[in-house]
Amino acid sequence: MRTAVLGAVFLAVGLVAFLTGVLTGPELVVLVERVAPVLGFVVALTIVAELAAEAGLFAWLARTCSRFAGGRVVVLWLLVVVLAVLCTVFLSLDTTAVLLTPVVVLVARHAGLPVMPFALTTVWLANCASMLLPVSNLTNLLALGQLGSPAPLAFAALVAPAAAVGIVVPVAAIGVRYRRQLAGRFAPPEPDEADDPVLFRVAALVTALLVPALVSGVEVWIPAAVAAAVLVVAFAVRRPAVLRPGMVPWSTLLFAGGLFVVVEAAHSLGLADLLGSVVGGGDSLPDLLRLAGGGAAAANLANNLPAYLALEPVAGSPLRLVALLIGVNIGCLVTPWASLATLLWHSRLTAMGVEVSWPRVILGGLAVAAVAVPLAMLALVVVP
């Protein structure tokens, strides 16, 4: 609700900017042409994720991980790591935050294990593992055009060293911090059948086909829209009561759309010149660290979406754009509002009665970001 209110306020500010001439009609048309495919992808993928969860796909994956762990907590945790990374890379960080978080909490509770090591793994990897593919993060999709619209595998090759650091550092931090809790054993859950085997098979097949389609080089909103349409038809036949307007992330769309308009208006008023004096220029390692640090600071002060949009004009080169992505993606671990995924994660935990000690989470996130951002930047420059 707060997200929707903020989005409405941002859009109202954008309307004032348009009426006063700060934003022109042609500028708004260019903005819409750029962000409409991105927001369309978000809508389609959200519907796919919601319906796949309704079909029992994510719960089945979690139970499968529990059985494969063989009663060893550390193995179960490592399987959650793999699941969180794969979900984030191929289905976006928000999907991981929204759908994997409750599954992981239930798995931990059913096994009689502490929830926080698993919950924290989910949210940190939702953010930090979102570097590898364009679909992994909305900021990556926004950067595609500035990077020359590379194919997904070409994008992955460009950011792979930084993406690897973004995965390894938070995993290592959690492994060290919770080493005692992860050293025990648990009783694996009993196998469970899906409520509707037909919908489960359809969701599994659609998701399996969607993953390679998203890295095929086709504009990502197209396969996502096709997958969403197939699942909507399947549920309309089998379980129509599941389909509801609330499946569309209206608040997210309003919030993101408002942010885009406000940042565009701010650029018209000279925001880029101001930020350019703060983050500097150049492609040397100190210059890139300055930009990545500025991106991380802006993301934690506001949110990673406006942080990227505000700093994009002063990035310039592809290398500097990737440095900015490192800052706003891997660095957004400190404040609760630094990314939408973190807000969604906390909302799911609250709904399940899980209390979050924000001082500890903030300090832990600060420590991880302070290590991961410079190391990711160093890896990007050093690794050929």
Secondary structure, 3 states (H helix, E strand, C coil): CHHHHHHHHHHHHHHHHHHCCCCCHHHHHHHHHHHHHHHHHHHHHHHHHHHHHHCCHHHHHHHHHHHHCCCEHHHHHHHHHHHHHHHHHHHCHHHHHHHHHHHHHHHHHHCCCCCHHHHHHHHHHHHHCCCCCHHHCHHHHHHCCCCCCCCHHHHHHHHHHHHHHHHHHHHHHHHHHCCCHHHCECCCCCCCCCCCHHHHHHHHHHHHHHHHHHCCCCCCHHHHHHHHHHHHHHHHHHCHHHCCHHHCCHHHHHHHHHHHHHHHHHHHCCHHHHHHHHHCCCCCHHHHHHHHHHHHHHHHHCCHHHHHHHHHHHHCCHHHHHHHHHHHHHCCCCCCCCCHHHHHHHHHHHHCCCCCCHHHHHHHHHHHHHHHHHHHHHHHHHCC
